[in-house]
Amino acid sequence: MNDKARGNLLRFDFERDGLHRHLGGGIPKGTLMVVSGGVGSGKSALIQRLIYGLLLHQHTSTIISTEMTTKSFLNQMESLDYSVKRYLMEGMVRFVPVFPLIGRTKKRFDFLSRLMNTRGLYETDVIAIDTFSALVMNDINEGKALESISFLKKIIGRNRTVILTIDPDDLSKEIMGPFRSVADILIELDTSVIEGTMEHVLYVTRYSHAFGPVSTAVGFRIEPRAGLIVDITTVA
């Protein structure tokens, strides 16, 4: 890989799992990545692994979470042996919790417009929204979906990378469709139970402008104190 290519790549390699070798060696800058999967499919764990790898290579990140407080995020990362306390203190990663501000039981309205109007959220190299569909499900229609996609295109046009996790059960096909179509990288997650162990499969539906080889399917497990473990035997 030449120097110019390296300069356009967000690296997340971490030799403990080798995930980067299946995903093009890194994420091209100015990319919209959509990670689709149901509850328990491993969306958050995958995002946490990517963010940790990005931080190891000095890429700044913002995480907007619909599920965790800052404390639970730090505890979760520690439990996977992805310690980010130092990066948080240094300002390399910014964590923005949503539910502590509104409570778990209240419906979420107007967050789409609030996301688009909070400019300070989009100053880092990577912006991850987990779970995007839970954040906007009560506030989105086809028109707003197209508006938000137009906004996201402006953000990635500034060489930022945006990662959205989406639970397809949260959104109609008419709304989900445009996000799938516009994604530069589209990853779909599935799960199965094999001999009592939860196994996950990452299917790469699209990976535009990859700098290296991309696997079409990657099996993985999530284990305490080990994090994400690539398991090629999971995929037949």
C-alpha positions in Angstrom: 0.0 0.0 0.0 1.5 3.4 -1.0 1.7 6.4 1.3 -1.3 8.2 -0.4 -3.5 5.1 0.2 -2.4 4.9 3.8 -3.3 8.5 4.3 -6.9 7.8 3.1 -7.3 4.9 5.4 -8.7 4.6 8.9 -6.8 1.7 10.5 -8.3 -0.4 13.2 -5.9 -3.4 13.1 -5.5 -5.2 16.4 -3.5 -8.4 16.0 -5.4 -10.2 18.8 -8.3 -10.9 16.5 -7.1 -10.0 12.9 -10.5 -8.6 12.0 -8.8 -6.0 9.7 -7.5 -8.7 7.4 -11.1 -9.6 6.6 -12.3 -6.0 6.1 -10.0 -4.4 3.6 -7.2 -3.5 6.0 -9.1 -0.5 7.2 -12.0 1.9 6.6 -11.7 4.4 3.8 -12.0 8.0 5.1 -15.3 9.7 4.2 -17.3 6.6 4.4 -20.9 5.8 5.5 -21.0 2.4 7.1 -24.3 0.8 8.1 -24.3 -2.2 10.4 -27.6 -4.0 10.4 -28.7 -6.7 12.8 -31.3 -7.7 15.3 -31.1 -7.7 19.1 -28.2 -9.7 20.3 -26.5 -9.9 16.9 -23.3 -8.2 18.1 -23.8 -4.7 16.6 -22.6 -2.9 19.7 -19.6 -5.3 20.3 -18.5 -4.8 16.7 -18.7 -1.0 17.0 -16.8 -1.2 20.3 -14.1 -3.3 18.7 -13.8 -0.9 15.7 -13.6 2.1 17.9 -10.9 0.6 20.1 -8.9 -0.3 17.1 -9.3 3.2 15.6 -8.1 4.7 18.9 -5.0 2.5 18.9 -4.1 4.2 15.6 -4.9 7.7 16.9 -8.1 8.2 15.0 -10.5 10.4 17.1 -14.1 9.1 17.6 -17.5 10.2 18.9 -20.0 7.5 20.1 -23.6 8.4 20.5 -25.3 5.6 22.5 -29.0 4.9 23.1 -28.3 2.2 25.7 -25.4 3.0 27.9 -24.3 5.6 30.4 -20.7 6.7 30.3 -20.0 4.5 33.3 -21.6 1.4 31.8 -19.7 2.1 28.5 -16.4 2.2 30.3 -17.2 -1.0 32.3 -18.3 -2.8 29.1 -15.1 -1.8 27.3 -13.0 -3.0 30.3 -14.9 -6.3 30.3 -13.8 -6.9 26.7 -10.2 -5.8 27.5 -10.7 -2.7 25.3 -9.7 -0.1 27.9 -10.5 3.4 26.7 -10.3 5.4 30.0 -7.0 7.1 28.9 -8.4 8.0 25.5 -11.5 9.5 27.1 -9.4 11.6 29.4 -7.2 12.7 26.5 -10.3 13.7 24.4 -9.5 11.1 21.7 -13.0 9.6 22.2 -16.2 11.4 23.1 -19.1 9.4 24.5 -22.6 10.9 24.3 -25.2 8.9 26.2 -28.8 9.5 25.2 -31.1 7.5 27.5 -30.0 9.1 30.8 -31.3 12.4 29.5 -34.8 11.1 28.8 -35.3 7.9 30.6 -35.7 4.4 29.2 -39.4 4.5 29.0 -40.1 7.7 27.2 -40.5 7.8 23.5 -37.7 9.6 21.6 -39.0 12.4 19.4 -37.1 15.2 17.6 -33.7 13.4 17.9 -33.2 13.4 14.2 -33.3 17.2 13.9 -31.3 17.5 17.1 -28.6 15.2 15.7 -28.4 17.3 12.5 -28.3 20.6 14.4 -25.6 19.6 17.0 -22.6 20.5 14.9 -20.1 19.7 17.6 -20.8 16.0 17.3 -19.1 15.9 13.9 -15.6 17.1 14.6 -13.9 13.8 15.1 -12.6 11.4 12.5 -15.4 8.9 13.2 -18.9 9.3 14.4 -20.8 6.2 15.5 -24.5 6.1 16.4 -25.5 3.0 18.3 -28.4 2.3 17.8 -29.5 4.8 15.2 -32.8 3.1 14.5 -33.8 3.2 18.2 -33.0 6.9 18.3 -35.1 7.9 15.3 -37.8 5.2 15.1 -40.6 7.5 16.5 -39.5 10.5 14.5 -38.7 9.3 11.0 -40.6 9.0 7.7 -39.5 8.6 4.1 -39.0 12.3 3.7 -36.9 12.7 6.9 -34.9 9.6 5.9 -33.8 11.3 2.7 -33.2 14.5 4.5 -30.9 12.7 7.1 -29.1 10.9 4.3 -28.4 14.2 2.5 -27.1 15.6 5.8 -24.9 12.5 6.3 -23.5 12.9 2.8 -22.4 16.4 3.7 -20.6 15.1 6.8 -18.7 12.4 4.9 -18.0 15.0 2.3 -15.8 16.6 4.9 -13.8 13.4 5.1 -15.5 12.2 8.3 -16.7 8.6 8.6 -20.1 7.8 10.0 -21.1 4.4 11.4 -24.8 3.7 12.0 -26.1 0.6 13.6 -29.7 -0.3 12.7 -32.1 -2.9 13.9 -34.2 -3.7 10.8 -37.2 -4.5 13.1 -37.2 -0.8 14.2 -37.8 0.6 10.7 -40.0 -0.1 7.8 -38.5 -1.4 4.5 -39.4 1.9 2.9 -37.2 3.7 5.4 -34.5 1.1 5.8 -34.1 0.8 2.0 -32.5 4.2 1.3 -29.9 3.7 4.1 -29.0 0.3 2.7 -28.7 1.7 -0.8 -26.5 4.7 0.1 -24.1 3.0 2.5 -20.5 2.7 1.2 -20.1 -0.2 3.5 -23.0 -2.4 4.4 -22.6 -5.1 7.0 -25.4 -7.5 8.0 -25.1 -9.5 11.2 -26.7 -12.9 12.0 -26.6 -15.2 14.9 -27.0 -18.9 15.7 -26.5 -21.2 18.7 -24.0 -24.0 18.1 -23.5 -26.5 20.9 -24.8 -24.0 23.4 -22.6 -21.2 22.3 -23.8 -18.0 20.6 -22.1 -17.7 17.3 -22.2 -14.5 15.1 -21.7 -14.1 11.4 -20.8 -10.8 9.8 -21.9 -10.7 6.1 -20.2 -8.0 4.0 -22.9 -7.0 1.5 -21.0 -4.0 0.2 -17.5 -2.6 0.8 -16.7 0.2 -1.6 -13.2 1.5 -2.2 -11.6 -1.2 -0.1 -7.8 -1.0 0.0 -7.3 -4.8 0.5 -9.2 -8.1 0.3 -12.6 -8.2 1.9 -14.2 -11.5 3.1 -17.9 -12.0 2.3 -18.6 -13.7 5.6 -16.7 -13.6 8.9 -17.7 -15.7 11.9 -17.0 -14.3 15.3 -17.6 -14.8 19.1 -17.6 -12.3 21.9 -15.9 -13.4 25.1 -15.2 -11.7 28.4 -11.6 -10.4 28.8 -11.0 -11.3 25.1 -13.5 -9.2 23.2 -14.3 -10.1 19.6 -12.7 -13.3 18.4 -12.7 -14.2 14.7 -13.7 -17.8 14.2 -13.5 -19.0 10.6 -15.0 -22.4 11.6 -18.4 -20.6 12.2 -18.9 -20.0 8.5 -19.5 -23.2 6.6 
